[in-house]
Amino acid sequence: MNTLIDITNLNQDLLIYLAIDISIAILLLGAMRFISGFTAKVNSTDELSKEDNFAFGISVAGSIAAMGIALSGAIMGESADSYLLEAIGMLSYGLFGLILIKIGRIVHDRIALNQINKTEQIKAHNISVGIVDAAGAIATAIIIRAVLIWVNGLNISTFVAIAAGFVVSQAMLVMVTRIKEKQYANNNQGDSMQEAFADGQTALAIRYAGQVISTALAVTAASYFLTYSSETLLTNLFGWLVFSIVMTILVSVLTTLAKKLILWGINLVEEVDQQHNIGVASVEMAISISIALILTGLMA
C-alpha cells in the first residue's frame, strides 16, 4: 500500500513538472511567430493568411521547429528540486535559446549569406530564401540542443558554455556555406549561389538546407567525447571546434560517396543547379541528413 502511495505521489510530481515544461514550451513556441513578424516588420497574421506568403510561412515554421528542438534539450535534463526552480530553469533556457536562434539568424544574414537581404526576399514571397532561412535556424537549434544536454546545472558557467557552443556552430555553418559557394561557382562558370537563391532556385535551396542541417548534426558529435566542466571551458571550446571540423569533413566525404551510389547515373550539377530539379535535390537533402544522423548515432 505504501509503495502504491509513493508511486501515485511520484506520478503527480511528474505530471506537474510536465505541465510546467509544456506550458512554457507552448508559450515560447507561440512567441516565435510574433517575434518573426516583429523582426521582419510585418503583421504575421496578414502575411500568413491575407497575403498567403508561403516564404514567410516556411521561415516561421523553421523558427518554431528550431525553438522546439532547443527546448527539447532543456526538457531532457533532470527535474529541478522544486516547481519554481523547474519553471525558472525551463524559461531561462528557453529564452536564451530563443535569443541565440535570433542571433544565429543575424549571423547567417550578415556573414554567411551577406550578398542578399533575406528579410526583403521573404517579404517578396521568395520561397527559396524562406527554405534557406528555416534551415539556418534549425541547424543552429540542433547544436543548442546538444549543448543544453551536455551541460549541467543553471549558472553563469552553463550559459557561457552554451554561448561557446553557439559560436562554434556559427563558425562551422559560415565555413560550410563558403565551401558550397565555391563549389557552386566552380560548377557553374563562376555564378553566385546567393544570387541563385535570390532568383528563386528552390532545388538549390533544398540541397543547401540538407548541407547545413547535416553540418549541425556533425558538430553535435563533440558532446559525446567531451565531459562538461566549468574549469576547462576553453579546452572544451577548442575540443568542440576540432571535433566539429573532423566530423564535418567525415560527413561530407561519406555523403559524397553515398550520393554517387544512390544517385548513380544522375548528373547532380545538371539536374539541380541548371534544371532546378526539386525531386533530385530532395533526395540529396535526405542523403545528407541520413548520413549525418547515422554517423552521429554511431559516435554516441
Legacy VTK file of the C-alpha trace (Angstrom):
# vtk DataFile Version 3.0
C-alpha trace
ASCII
DATASET POLYDATA
POINTS 300 float
0.000 0.000 0.000
2.816 2.418 0.891
4.524 1.582 -2.386
1.337 2.424 -4.299
1.064 5.762 -2.478
4.698 6.556 -3.277
4.143 5.767 -6.968
0.997 7.920 -7.024
2.837 10.855 -5.449
5.707 10.388 -7.885
3.332 10.396 -10.834
1.673 13.556 -9.525
5.059 15.259 -9.302
5.955 14.166 -12.806
2.641 15.439 -14.142
3.188 18.822 -12.514
6.733 19.059 -13.890
5.387 18.033 -17.293
2.638 20.655 -17.118
5.185 23.360 -16.230
7.522 22.413 -19.073
4.781 22.040 -21.679
3.106 25.320 -20.695
6.356 27.276 -21.003
7.230 25.455 -24.240
3.885 26.324 -25.866
4.223 29.925 -24.705
7.684 30.228 -26.293
6.639 28.429 -29.468
3.735 30.829 -29.851
6.045 33.773 -29.240
8.253 32.743 -32.158
5.511 33.519 -34.672
5.043 37.063 -33.427
8.764 37.648 -32.958
9.284 36.598 -36.582
6.717 39.165 -37.670
8.219 41.837 -35.435
11.780 41.349 -36.689
10.569 41.340 -40.300
8.431 44.436 -39.566
5.262 42.787 -40.836
1.982 41.608 -39.358
2.397 37.844 -39.076
-1.361 37.243 -39.332
-1.627 39.241 -42.552
1.464 37.615 -44.086
0.290 34.087 -43.315
-3.385 34.414 -44.204
-4.233 37.543 -46.209
-1.008 37.754 -48.230
-0.575 33.963 -48.419
3.169 34.480 -48.149
4.454 30.915 -48.315
8.059 32.061 -47.910
7.204 33.792 -44.635
5.297 30.695 -43.503
8.296 28.467 -44.208
10.563 30.892 -42.330
8.201 30.971 -39.322
7.897 27.172 -39.435
11.680 26.948 -39.274
11.743 29.284 -36.266
9.069 27.303 -34.425
10.786 23.987 -35.209
14.087 25.471 -34.046
12.527 26.611 -30.774
11.038 23.156 -30.232
14.389 21.472 -30.907
16.202 23.782 -28.488
13.550 23.320 -25.792
13.796 19.538 -26.068
17.379 19.891 -24.853
16.216 21.741 -21.755
13.478 19.196 -21.001
15.815 16.188 -21.305
17.775 17.200 -18.208
16.909 16.144 -14.667
13.947 17.804 -12.973
14.711 20.639 -10.577
14.287 20.352 -6.813
11.125 22.465 -6.817
8.380 23.545 -9.204
9.579 27.151 -9.101
13.167 26.197 -9.996
11.859 23.983 -12.802
9.873 26.893 -14.229
12.825 29.284 -13.877
15.219 26.816 -15.485
12.912 25.981 -18.383
12.096 29.634 -19.027
15.749 30.679 -18.757
16.987 28.016 -21.152
14.080 28.704 -23.487
14.627 32.457 -23.615
18.380 32.024 -24.004
17.792 29.548 -26.802
15.369 31.966 -28.470
17.941 34.772 -28.291
20.683 32.546 -29.734
18.423 31.389 -32.580
17.727 35.027 -33.451
21.413 35.937 -33.192
22.208 32.934 -35.384
19.780 34.260 -37.973
21.547 37.633 -37.902
24.942 35.921 -38.331
23.515 33.866 -41.191
22.106 37.007 -42.830
25.100 39.302 -42.460
28.045 36.906 -42.717
27.070 33.572 -44.284
24.621 34.969 -46.866
25.771 38.563 -46.889
25.012 39.235 -50.570
21.233 39.048 -50.244
18.673 40.626 -47.949
16.798 37.620 -46.624
14.121 39.696 -44.902
13.248 41.586 -48.067
13.395 38.413 -50.154
10.990 36.654 -47.797
8.637 39.650 -47.890
8.751 39.329 -51.679
7.488 35.710 -51.356
10.826 34.110 -52.310
10.294 30.501 -51.221
13.925 29.551 -51.830
15.167 32.132 -49.350
12.445 31.052 -46.907
13.794 27.492 -47.051
17.370 28.676 -46.555
16.314 30.839 -43.599
14.409 27.980 -41.950
17.335 25.590 -42.437
19.760 28.007 -40.793
17.514 28.375 -37.738
17.025 24.606 -37.418
20.763 23.950 -37.777
21.532 26.442 -35.008
18.883 24.889 -32.746
20.249 21.359 -33.245
23.593 22.458 -31.818
21.993 24.468 -28.993
20.037 21.343 -28.029
23.211 19.244 -27.927
24.950 21.774 -25.686
21.919 22.025 -23.366
22.017 18.257 -22.868
25.791 18.350 -22.430
25.965 20.992 -19.665
24.923 20.592 -16.032
23.189 22.971 -13.641
21.888 26.501 -14.028
24.612 29.100 -13.506
26.834 31.564 -15.342
29.230 28.834 -16.477
26.347 26.919 -18.014
25.266 29.856 -20.147
28.879 30.611 -21.097
29.241 27.008 -22.291
26.025 27.269 -24.319
27.222 30.534 -25.861
30.598 28.947 -26.657
28.916 26.040 -28.416
26.823 28.554 -30.328
29.953 30.405 -31.501
31.474 27.162 -32.771
28.255 26.280 -34.571
28.079 29.608 -36.375
31.728 29.406 -37.407
31.139 25.949 -38.898
27.954 26.986 -40.718
29.678 30.017 -42.239
32.636 27.854 -43.280
30.387 25.255 -44.924
28.441 27.996 -46.731
31.668 29.422 -48.167
32.794 25.971 -49.320
29.446 25.280 -51.001
29.526 28.699 -52.642
32.941 27.939 -54.133
31.783 24.518 -55.339
28.708 26.061 -56.955
30.813 28.730 -58.678
33.269 26.113 -59.974
30.424 24.006 -61.373
28.519 26.923 -62.909
31.066 29.166 -64.625
31.555 31.444 -61.640
27.876 32.054 -60.875
26.898 33.092 -57.348
24.974 30.656 -55.156
23.487 33.538 -53.193
22.219 35.198 -56.365
20.700 31.859 -57.339
18.777 31.853 -54.049
17.600 35.401 -54.778
16.474 34.243 -58.240
14.248 31.646 -56.592
16.121 28.416 -57.280
14.202 26.198 -54.875
16.078 22.993 -55.714
19.386 24.605 -54.784
17.873 25.873 -51.515
16.659 22.369 -50.627
20.114 20.924 -51.248
21.703 23.683 -49.144
19.220 23.020 -46.337
20.394 19.410 -46.186
24.014 20.517 -46.130
23.687 22.955 -43.210
21.479 20.625 -41.154
23.892 17.713 -41.676
26.747 20.007 -40.633
24.888 20.881 -37.435
24.386 17.198 -36.673
28.092 16.585 -37.257
29.006 19.366 -34.815
26.894 17.759 -32.063
29.155 14.678 -32.062
31.627 16.574 -29.872
29.230 16.294 -26.932
29.739 12.507 -26.899
33.509 12.773 -26.413
33.964 15.809 -24.152
32.980 15.926 -20.488
31.486 19.210 -19.360
33.450 21.091 -16.719
33.298 24.795 -15.932
37.020 24.706 -15.071
38.050 23.515 -18.548
35.682 25.605 -20.638
38.333 26.941 -23.035
39.728 23.456 -23.570
36.219 22.184 -24.247
35.601 25.011 -26.708
38.749 24.092 -28.629
37.720 20.437 -28.469
34.281 21.257 -29.904
35.932 23.123 -32.763
38.375 20.314 -33.587
35.719 17.607 -33.407
33.364 19.762 -35.470
35.884 20.163 -38.273
36.802 16.464 -38.300
33.173 15.311 -38.213
32.083 17.818 -40.854
34.790 16.569 -43.216
33.890 12.945 -42.484
30.169 13.572 -43.073
30.961 15.425 -46.305
33.120 12.600 -47.643
30.623 9.875 -46.734
27.719 11.909 -48.122
29.527 12.391 -51.419
30.133 8.641 -51.686
26.526 7.860 -50.738
25.178 10.274 -53.357
27.330 8.700 -56.065
25.935 5.254 -55.210
22.305 6.171 -54.504
22.006 8.634 -57.399
24.146 6.612 -59.808
23.794 7.795 -63.410
22.334 11.204 -62.467
24.300 14.388 -63.154
23.612 16.330 -59.950
25.060 19.605 -61.237
22.910 19.484 -64.340
19.739 18.360 -62.566
19.851 20.637 -59.511
21.990 23.633 -60.483
20.802 24.028 -64.053
17.433 22.280 -64.397
16.246 23.075 -60.840
15.065 19.515 -60.227
13.395 19.650 -56.813
12.989 15.862 -56.670
16.701 15.169 -57.030
17.539 17.979 -54.605
15.160 16.455 -52.038
16.919 13.103 -52.357
20.264 14.873 -51.886
18.956 16.555 -48.735
17.670 13.243 -47.372
21.024 11.561 -48.029
22.981 14.376 -46.328
20.835 14.312 -43.198
20.669 10.499 -43.088
24.439 10.074 -43.260
24.929 12.678 -40.516
22.308 11.015 -38.288
23.817 7.559 -38.775
27.365 8.746 -38.125
26.499 10.738 -35.010
24.398 7.819 -33.800
27.400 5.533 -34.115
29.529 8.050 -32.216
27.007 8.090 -29.390
LINES 1 301
300 0 1 2 3 4 5 6 7 8 9 10 11 12 13 14 15 16 17 18 19 20 21 22 23 24 25 26 27 28 29 30 31 32 33 34 35 36 37 38 39 40 41 42 43 44 45 46 47 48 49 50 51 52 53 54 55 56 57 58 59 60 61 62 63 64 65 66 67 68 69 70 71 72 73 74 75 76 77 78 79 80 81 82 83 84 85 86 87 88 89 90 91 92 93 94 95 96 97 98 99 100 101 102 103 104 105 106 107 108 109 110 111 112 113 114 115 116 117 118 119 120 121 122 123 124 125 126 127 128 129 130 131 132 133 134 135 136 137 138 139 140 141 142 143 144 145 146 147 148 149 150 151 152 153 154 155 156 157 158 159 160 161 162 163 164 165 166 167 168 169 170 171 172 173 174 175 176 177 178 179 180 181 182 183 184 185 186 187 188 189 190 191 192 193 194 195 196 197 198 199 200 201 202 203 204 205 206 207 208 209 210 211 212 213 214 215 216 217 218 219 220 221 222 223 224 225 226 227 228 229 230 231 232 233 234 235 236 237 238 239 240 241 242 243 244 245 246 247 248 249 250 251 252 253 254 255 256 257 258 259 260 261 262 263 264 265 266 267 268 269 270 271 272 273 274 275 276 277 278 279 280 281 282 283 284 285 286 287 288 289 290 291 292 293 294 295 296 297 298 299
